Amino acid sequence: MSRAPAFPPVIPKPLAVAPGRGAFALGPSARILVHAEDPEAARVARSLAGRLRPATGYRLPVTRTRREPVAGDVVLRLVAGDRSLGDEGYRVRVGPDLARLEARTPAGLFYAAQTLRQLLPAAIDSGRRQPGPWQVGVVTIHDRPRFVWRGLMLDVARHFFDVGEVKRLVDLMALYKLNRLHLHLTDDQGWRIAVPSWPNLTRVGARTAVGGGPGGHYTRRRYAELVAYARRRFVDVVPEVDMPGHVNAALASYSELSCDGVAPAPYTGIDVGFSSLCIGKELTYAFLDDVLGELAALTPGPYLHVGGDEALSTEPDDYRFFVERVQRIVRSRGKRAILWEEAARARLRRTAVVQHWRDPELAARAVAQGAKLVLSPSTRVYLDMKYDARSPLGLEWAGRTSVRTSYDWEPADVVEGIAERDILGVEAPLWSETIDTRAGLDWLAFPRLLGVAEAGWSQRRRTWREYRTRLAEHGPRLEALGVGFHADPAVPWRSEVSAGR
């Protein structure tokens, strides 16, 4: 008796999957076809071909044509009238002879291409020639995301990560359909973005890091390059300048931003809550207008994150005044303000987005003012928390977060009394107090980030028991991609993965 086709190990879990019998073989004569008048589909097709060529060694020409495909082709098509797919949904139909990818938008077509990558053997992502064969089981997938915001926050202020490292992270995000990269660009320990009208921010403020490391920063050109690279992969960069606290690097660069006019020494520790901009000085707001104006000009996305967390050295009345004024500055630059949930203590604009991390009551207060929520519950998705007592990296102030803990939660249940329409989505922050290398980043982020991606994309029908078997199949893929992930023993990894970690 033959066995039924297995559910494909795609992450995030698709909305609807119908496995069939048989397989499609990607062979040396395969073409990637798009309609002759479909330049956006052609761009996605070129991206897909670029991913598949190194391991297969095939030419995989991208062909714009009106002719019918032939056996062995991969067809990408935009279908403008199919509203059931939404803005980011897609349909994949793999038959014995053809693989067809359809979507209503270029973003959806890109995500269809990522699903096809995951349906192929893991060696497709190795980046060098492999023997194959390159087969995909016959299947039909209809998919669309639950939430529009599926994000990762990377703290480049405590320790700096250069553009090359962040680009690599963007590629990994895109494979798992994450679409927001929140860059925490400034903090007490370092200022990481150049602002020409305030040059000391990088001359002085960028030279430090936690533990006394060398620091670093992004020039305007390199930052713009990163933003453009991410957008080609349908990832929006969301820059954050944290304020009015977490500003020691700015105060060390310009003493006039402090109330006493004295520049503090550079800071390399990890304590929080001791610094504040001078709320009563008009210079503070001229400074912020310049900084936020620069970021608005360099960042095409609609959001600017202006922090607002842990402002323990700012008087409550001053804090409320500041939050209300900085929202006006963001609005004047044509952007929507995002703030950490403490900002709900002030009056929020209805266009504001509030990021929940610790206090559900503050998050609920933000929603009551008309704000939308991005959910980052620290006990679930803070990727800088230790996995367990043996973890050599990470912190423990929010507890320990196993791979299961980071997956096994329901976004709609995080803040009591709010509706799903109040939630933009989910985001996993990775604070960098304990990491300054690719190896450390990989180990803390993976595989937990995959579970967060699924929480943001997939519908409520998720279970840890089923997910862990799909996740196990991604061990070889992560290894092929060069990702040094944590092989959590609760996941039934293939023997070669668990033996080699």
C-alpha positions in Angstrom: 0.0 0.0 0.0 1.5 3.4 -1.1 1.9 6.1 1.5 0.1 9.4 1.2 2.2 12.4 0.1 3.8 14.2 3.1 3.0 17.8 4.1 5.9 19.8 2.7 8.3 21.3 5.3 7.6 25.0 4.4 8.1 27.7 7.0 6.0 29.7 7.6 3.2 27.2 7.4 1.0 27.9 4.4 -2.7 28.5 4.6 -3.7 25.6 2.4 -1.6 22.7 1.0 -2.8 19.9 -1.3 0.1 17.4 -1.8 -0.1 15.2 -4.9 1.7 12.2 -6.2 4.8 12.3 -8.3 7.5 15.0 -8.7 8.6 17.8 -10.9 12.3 17.7 -11.9 14.2 21.0 -12.4 16.7 20.0 -15.1 19.5 21.6 -17.2 17.2 22.7 -19.9 14.7 24.5 -17.6 13.7 28.0 -18.2 12.1 30.6 -15.9 9.2 32.2 -17.9 7.4 35.4 -17.4 4.8 37.2 -19.6 6.4 39.5 -22.2 4.8 42.6 -20.6 5.5 41.8 -17.0 8.7 43.6 -15.9 8.0 43.2 -12.2 7.6 39.5 -12.5 10.8 39.4 -14.5 12.7 41.1 -11.7 11.4 38.4 -9.3 12.3 35.7 -11.8 15.9 37.0 -12.1 16.2 36.9 -8.3 15.0 33.3 -8.2 17.3 32.3 -11.0 20.2 33.9 -9.2 19.5 31.8 -6.2 19.1 28.5 -8.1 22.1 28.7 -10.5 25.1 28.3 -8.1 24.0 24.9 -6.7 22.4 23.5 -9.9 25.0 24.8 -12.4 22.1 25.3 -14.8 21.7 28.4 -17.1 18.1 28.9 -16.1 17.5 31.7 -18.6 14.7 34.2 -17.6 12.6 34.4 -20.7 9.8 37.0 -21.4 7.4 35.4 -23.8 3.8 35.1 -24.9 4.3 31.4 -25.9 3.1 28.4 -23.9 5.6 26.8 -21.6 7.1 23.4 -22.2 7.8 20.6 -19.9 10.5 21.4 -17.3 9.8 25.2 -17.2 9.1 27.3 -14.1 6.4 30.0 -14.8 6.0 33.2 -12.8 2.8 35.3 -13.4 1.1 38.3 -11.9 -2.7 37.8 -11.8 -4.1 41.3 -11.1 -7.7 40.2 -10.6 -7.3 37.5 -7.9 -8.3 39.4 -4.8 -8.2 36.2 -2.7 -4.4 36.4 -2.6 -4.3 39.8 -0.9 -1.2 42.1 -1.2 1.3 39.4 -0.3 -0.4 36.1 -0.9 0.5 33.6 -3.7 -0.3 30.3 -5.3 2.2 27.6 -6.2 1.1 24.8 -8.5 3.8 22.1 -9.0 2.8 19.4 -11.5 4.9 16.6 -13.0 5.8 18.8 -16.0 5.6 22.5 -14.8 5.9 24.6 -11.8 3.6 27.6 -11.8 3.9 30.6 -9.4 1.2 33.2 -9.3 0.4 36.3 -7.2 -1.4 39.6 -7.4 1.6 41.7 -6.5 5.4 41.4 -6.9 5.8 40.9 -3.2 3.5 37.9 -3.3 5.3 36.5 -6.3 8.6 36.9 -4.4 7.2 34.9 -1.5 6.0 32.2 -3.9 9.6 32.0 -5.1 10.8 31.6 -1.5 8.4 28.7 -1.1 9.7 27.0 -4.2 13.2 27.3 -2.8 12.1 25.6 0.4 10.4 22.8 -1.6 13.7 22.0 -3.4 16.4 20.0 -1.6 18.3 22.0 1.1 21.5 21.8 -1.0 19.9 24.3 -3.4 21.0 27.0 -0.9 24.6 25.8 -0.6 25.9 28.5 -3.0 28.2 26.0 -4.8 27.7 23.3 -7.4 25.9 20.2 -6.0 25.0 16.9 -7.7 21.2 17.1 -7.3 18.7 15.8 -8.4 16.5 18.8 -8.0 13.0 17.5 -7.5 9.9 19.0 -6.0 6.9 16.9 -5.0 3.7 17.6 -6.8 1.7 20.1 -4.7 -0.7 23.0 -4.8 -0.3 25.7 -2.2 -2.6 28.7 -1.6 -1.1 31.1 0.9 -1.3 34.6 2.3 -0.1 36.2 5.6 -2.1 36.8 8.7 -0.3 40.1 9.6 1.3 42.8 7.5 4.2 43.4 9.9 6.6 40.5 10.3 9.8 41.9 11.7 13.2 41.5 13.2 14.9 44.3 15.2 18.7 44.3 15.2 20.5 46.4 17.8 23.6 47.8 16.1 24.2 50.4 18.8 25.5 48.2 21.7 27.7 46.4 19.2 28.0 47.4 15.5 27.3 45.1 12.6 28.4 46.3 9.2 26.4 46.5 6.0 27.6 43.1 4.7 26.4 41.3 7.8 23.1 43.0 7.8 22.6 42.2 4.1 23.2 38.6 4.9 20.6 38.8 7.6 18.1 40.4 5.1 18.5 37.5 2.8 17.7 35.1 5.6 14.7 37.1 6.6 13.4 37.2 3.1 13.6 33.4 2.8 11.2 33.1 5.7 8.9 35.9 4.5 9.8 38.5 7.1 9.3 42.0 5.8 10.5 44.6 8.4 14.0 45.2 9.5 14.0 47.5 12.5 17.5 48.9 13.0 18.2 50.2 16.6 20.7 52.8 15.4 21.4 54.8 18.6 21.8 54.2 22.2 24.0 55.2 25.2 26.9 53.1 23.8 27.0 54.3 20.2 25.5 56.4 17.5 25.6 54.5 14.2 24.2 56.8 11.4 25.9 59.8 9.9 24.1 63.1 10.0 26.1 65.7 8.0 24.8 68.7 10.0 25.9 67.1 13.3 29.3 65.4 12.4 30.4 64.7 16.0 27.6 62.1 16.3 29.9 59.8 14.4 33.3 61.4 15.1 32.7 61.0 18.8 29.5 59.0 19.4 30.3 56.1 17.0 33.7 55.2 18.5 32.4 53.1 21.4 30.6 49.9 22.0 29.7 47.7 25.0 32.9 46.4 26.6 35.1 49.1 24.9 35.0 47.7 21.4 35.8 49.8 18.3 32.3 50.9 17.4 31.5 51.9 13.9 28.7 53.6 11.9 26.9 53.7 8.5 27.7 56.5 6.1 24.7 58.0 4.3 25.8 56.1 1.1 26.1 52.7 2.8 22.9 53.1 4.7 21.0 54.0 1.5 22.7 50.9 -0.2 21.4 48.7 2.6 17.9 50.2 2.4 17.8 49.6 -1.4 19.1 46.0 -1.0 16.4 45.2 1.5 13.6 46.8 -0.6 14.6 44.5 -3.5 13.8 41.6 -1.2 10.5 43.3 0.0 12.0 44.1 3.4 11.4 47.7 4.6 14.1 49.1 6.9 12.6 50.9 9.9 15.3 53.1 11.5 15.2 53.9 15.2 16.7 56.9 17.0 16.0 56.2 20.7 14.9 59.2 22.7 14.6 61.0 25.1 16.6 58.4 27.1 19.3 56.1 25.8 21.2 59.2 24.5 24.6 59.2 26.2 26.4 58.9 22.8 24.6 62.0 21.6 25.3 63.9 24.7 29.0 62.9 24.6 29.1 64.2 21.1 27.3 67.6 21.8 27.4 68.9 25.3 24.8 71.5 24.5 22.1 68.8 24.2 22.4 68.2 28.0 20.7 70.6 30.5 24.0 71.4 32.3 26.0 71.8 29.1 28.6 69.2 30.2 29.4 66.3 27.9 29.3 63.0 29.7 32.1 60.4 29.2 31.5 57.7 26.5 29.7 54.7 28.0 30.5 51.1 27.4 28.4 49.3 30.1 24.9 47.9 29.8 22.9 49.8 32.4 19.9 51.8 31.2 17.8 54.8 32.3 20.5 57.3 33.3 20.6 59.7 30.3 18.1 62.2 28.9 17.9 64.9 26.3 17.2 68.4 27.7 13.4 68.6 27.2 13.3 72.4 27.8 15.8 73.5 25.2 14.7 74.4 21.7 18.0 73.2 20.4 16.8 69.7 21.3 14.0 69.9 18.7 16.2 71.5 16.1 18.6 68.6 16.5 15.8 66.0 16.3 14.3 67.7 13.2 17.7 67.5 11.5 18.3 63.9 12.5 14.8 62.7 11.6 14.8 64.7 8.4 18.0 63.0 7.4 16.6 59.5 8.1 13.3 60.3 6.4 15.1 61.4 3.2 17.2 58.2 3.2 14.4 55.7 4.1 11.6 55.3 1.6 9.4 53.3 4.0 6.5 55.0 5.9 7.9 54.7 9.4 10.4 56.3 11.8 10.9 54.7 15.2 11.6 57.3 17.9 12.1 55.0 20.9 10.6 56.3 24.1 11.5 53.4 26.3 13.2 53.4 29.7 13.3 57.2 30.0 13.9 56.9 33.7 15.8 60.2 34.0 13.2 62.3 32.3 10.5 63.8 34.5 7.0 62.5 33.7 5.6 65.8 32.6 8.6 66.5 30.4 8.3 63.0 29.0 4.7 63.5 27.9 5.5 66.9 26.4 8.4 65.4 24.5 6.5 62.4 23.1 3.7 64.7 21.8 6.2 67.1 20.2 8.4 64.5 18.6 5.3 62.9 16.9 4.7 66.3 15.3 8.3 66.4 14.0 7.9 62.9 12.5 4.6 63.9 10.9 6.2 67.0 9.4 8.6 64.7 7.6 5.8 62.7 6.0 6.3 59.6 8.2 4.4 57.6 10.9 5.9 57.5 14.3 6.6 54.2 16.1 7.3 54.3 19.8 7.9 51.7 22.5 4.8 51.2 24.7 5.8 53.6 27.5 4.8 56.4 25.0 1.1 55.5 25.8 1.5 57.6 29.0 1.4 60.6 26.7 -1.2 61.6 24.1 -0.7 59.6 20.9 -1.7 60.5 17.4 -4.1 58.0 15.8 -1.4 57.3 13.2 1.0 56.2 15.8 2.3 52.6 16.1 3.2 51.3 19.5 5.6 48.4 20.1 4.6 46.2 23.0 7.5 44.6 24.9 6.6 44.3 28.6 3.5 46.0 30.0 0.2 44.9 28.4 -1.7 47.6 30.2 0.3 50.3 28.5 -0.2 48.5 25.1 -4.0 48.5 25.8 -3.9 52.2 26.6 -2.2 52.9 23.3 -4.9 51.0 21.4 -7.6 52.9 23.3 -6.0 56.1 21.8 -6.3 54.7 18.3 -2.7 53.4 17.9 -1.9 50.1 16.2 0.4 47.5 17.9 3.5 45.6 17.0 3.9 42.7 19.4 7.3 42.0 20.8 6.6 40.3 24.1 9.9 40.0 25.8 9.2 36.6 27.5 8.5 35.1 24.0 10.4 36.8 21.2 13.4 38.7 22.7 16.1 36.7 20.9 18.8 38.0 23.3 17.4 35.9 26.1 19.3 32.6 27.0 17.8 29.4 25.6 18.5 27.6 28.9 20.8 27.6 31.9 23.7 26.4 29.8 23.5 29.1 27.2 26.9 30.9 26.9 25.3 33.9 25.3 22.3 36.1 26.1 20.7 37.6 29.2 18.0 36.4 31.5 16.0 39.4 32.8 12.9 38.3 30.9 13.5 34.6 31.6 14.9 31.9 29.4 13.4 31.4 26.0 13.6 28.0 24.4 12.8 27.3 20.7 9.4 26.1 21.8 8.7 29.2 24.0 9.5 31.5 21.1 7.0 29.6 18.9 4.2 28.4 21.1 2.2 31.6 21.7 -0.8 33.3 20.1 -0.5 37.0 19.1 -4.2 37.7 19.7 -3.9 36.6 23.3 -0.9 38.8 24.3 -2.9 42.0 25.2 -6.3 41.3 26.8 -9.3 43.1 25.3 -7.8 44.1 22.0 -9.1 42.9 18.6 -6.9 41.4 15.9 -7.5 44.5 13.7 -5.5 46.5 16.3 -2.4 44.3 15.7 -0.1 45.2 12.8 2.0 42.2 13.5 4.9 40.7 15.4 8.6 41.6 15.7 11.5 39.7 17.4 14.1 42.1 18.9 17.8 41.0 19.0 19.6 43.2 21.5 23.4 43.0 21.2 24.8 43.4 24.7 26.4 39.9 24.6 27.2 39.5 20.9 29.6 41.2 18.5 30.1 38.5 15.8 28.2 36.7 13.1 28.5 33.4 15.1 26.8 35.0 18.1 24.1 36.6 16.1 23.3 33.3 14.3 23.2 31.3 17.5 20.8 33.6 19.3 18.6 34.3 16.3 18.3 30.9 14.8 16.2 28.9 14.8 14.0 31.0 17.1 13.5 33.6 14.4 11.8 31.0 12.1 9.1 30.4 14.8 8.5 34.2 15.1 8.1 34.3 11.3 5.5 31.7 11.4 3.6 33.4 14.3 3.4 36.5 12.1 2.5 34.8 8.8 0.5 31.7 9.5 -3.1 31.4 10.8 -4.1 30.2 14.2 -3.9 26.5 13.2 -0.4 26.1 14.5 0.9 23.4 16.9 4.4 22.9 18.4 4.2 19.2 17.8 3.7 19.6 14.1 6.0 22.6 13.7 9.0 20.9 15.3 9.0 18.2 12.5 9.0 20.9 9.8 11.7 22.8 11.7 13.9 19.7 11.8 14.0 19.6 8.0 15.4 23.1 8.0 18.6 22.1 9.9 20.3 21.1 6.7 19.1 24.2 4.9 20.4 26.5 7.6 23.7 24.6 7.4 23.8 25.0 3.6 23.3 28.7 4.2 26.2 28.8 6.6 24.0 29.7 9.6 25.4 28.5 13.0 22.1 27.8 14.7 21.3 26.4 18.1 20.3 22.7 17.8 17.7 22.7 20.5 17.3 19.0 21.7 13.5 19.3 21.7 13.6 19.3 17.9 14.2 16.0 16.1 17.0 17.2 13.9 18.5 14.9 11.4 21.4 12.9 12.9 24.0 14.7 10.9 22.8 18.1 12.1 22.6 17.2 15.8 26.0 15.4 15.7 27.7 18.4 14.1 26.3 21.2 16.2 
